[in-house]
Amino acid sequence: MDFKESEINHYFEILKNTNFQKVYKSVIDYLRNLKSYLEKKYSDYVVSSLYLGYLDMTYFSFTPKDLKDKGLKVAIVLLHQEERIELWLSGINKKVQSEYIDKLKEKDLKGLKLSIALPGVDSIIEKKIVEKINLIDIESLNKQIEKETMSFINIIKVLI
């Protein structure tokens, strides 16, 4: 591993001298709350555990059974550095992802962004739904994410 002493020291200084851990925990708790909210309301959906990532992204999948049966999943993704929440249609593996990207190339995606099958890219289609996350009004944020997610899923079902 390639550690730089100054970066490691900086990391520990951040932990000692800021509320970073408390804030990070609050963000993760919010995503757990959102996951639970959707799971209770849509009991027929397949919901994954929360993937914490490496402070780059945190996500969980929230997928209707008919899409899961096609090897697809819908992920609700928080991109930490961008302070943004996105929806991703993903495949269960790179083969499925590549097949669906090829199938969707010629379709009208209704403003959704088609991904390119490259290393490190995990999505087939992406949609930005919250440009700057604000955890002050969680109820409104949950409803916005729910509305956008259900709309995204309906568009995906028509495209697929």
N, C-alpha and C positions, 0 to 999 in steps of 0.2 A: 504494500500500500504506500501511496505517496502522500505523506503528511507533511505539511509545512508548519513548523513550530509556531510561527506568528498567527496562523489561521486557527490552530488548536487553542492557543492562548486567548484569541479573540472570542472564540466560541464559549469558553468557560467564563470570560468576563461578561458576555451578554447574559448568560444564565445567572450570574451573581448579581449583576447590577440593573436588571430590568425585571419587568413582570412577564417576560416572554412565556414561561411555562404556564402561568395562570391564563394568559390570553389564548395560548395554543389549546389548552384544555377546554376553554369556553367555546372555541371554534369547533373542536371535535365533538363536544357535547351537543352543540347545535345540530351538527350533521346526524348524530345519533337520534336526536329529537325528530328531525325531518324524516329520517328512515322509519322510525316508529310510527309517526303520524301517517305516512303513506301505507305502511304495512297493515295497520289497523283498518284503514279505509278501503284498501284494495286487497282483500285477503286472498283473492284468486291469482294474484301476481306472484312471481318468483322474485324474492328479494335476497340479495347476497349479504354477507357480512360487510362491515366497513373496512375498506383498504386504506391504511393510513399513509402510505407512500413515504417519501423522504423529504418532506416539506416542500415538494414540488406540486403534488396533487393528492387529494383525498377523494375517494368515491365509493359508491355502492351501486349495484345494478338493481333495476326495478323493471321487470320484464313481464309482459303478458305471456301466457303459456303458448299461444300460437306462434309468437316470434321465437321463443325459446326452442320450440319444436323444430324450427328451421335453422337452429345453430346460431341464433342472434341474441343479443342482449342490449338493453338500454341502460346506459350509465349516467348517473347524476354526478358531475365532476366539479369539485372545487379546485381551481388553479390558484395556489396560494400567492405566488408572486404577482400574478395579474389581478388578484382580488376579484375574480370572476367565477361565475358558475356557468357551466356548459352542459349540454346534453350530447351524448355520443351514442350512436348506433355502432356496436362492435360485433365481431364474430367470436365464436368460442375458440377459434384458433386462426392462424395467419392464412391458411388455405381458404377457409370460409370468408374471411375478410376480403381477400383478393378476388374471390369469385363474385361477391356482391358488389365490389367496386367496379368490376368489369361490367356486370349486369346493369348498373345504374348510370354508366357513363353517358348514355344517349337519352336519358330521361330528364324531364323537367322536374327539378328537385324542389320547386316551390320556395326558392331562396335559401335552401340549406346548402352547406358546404360539403362537397364530396372530397374525401381524403385521397391521397396517393399512397399506394402500397409500398412503403419504404421501411427500412429498419427503424424501430423506435416509434412508429406511428401505430396506434392501437385502435383507431376509429375507422369506420366506413363513412359515416356522415357526422357532421358536428353542427351544433347550433348554440350560439351565445344567448343565454337567457337572463343573466344578471350581470350587468357590466361592472358594478362596484358593490360588493356585498356590504350590507348594513344589518348588523345584528340587534338593532334597537327595537324594531317592530317585527318580532319573529312570526307572529300570526299572519301578518300581511305577506311576509317573505315566503312562508310556507304555501300560502294560497297562490302566490304568483308562480312559484316553482311547480306546484301541482297543475295549475292551468296550462303552463307552457309545456310541461311534460306530457300531459294527456293530448294536447294538440300535436306535439311532435310524434307521439306514438300513432295517432290517427293518420298523419301524413305518411309515416313509414309503412303502415299497413296497406295504404293505397299504392305506394310505390313498389312494394314487394309483391 
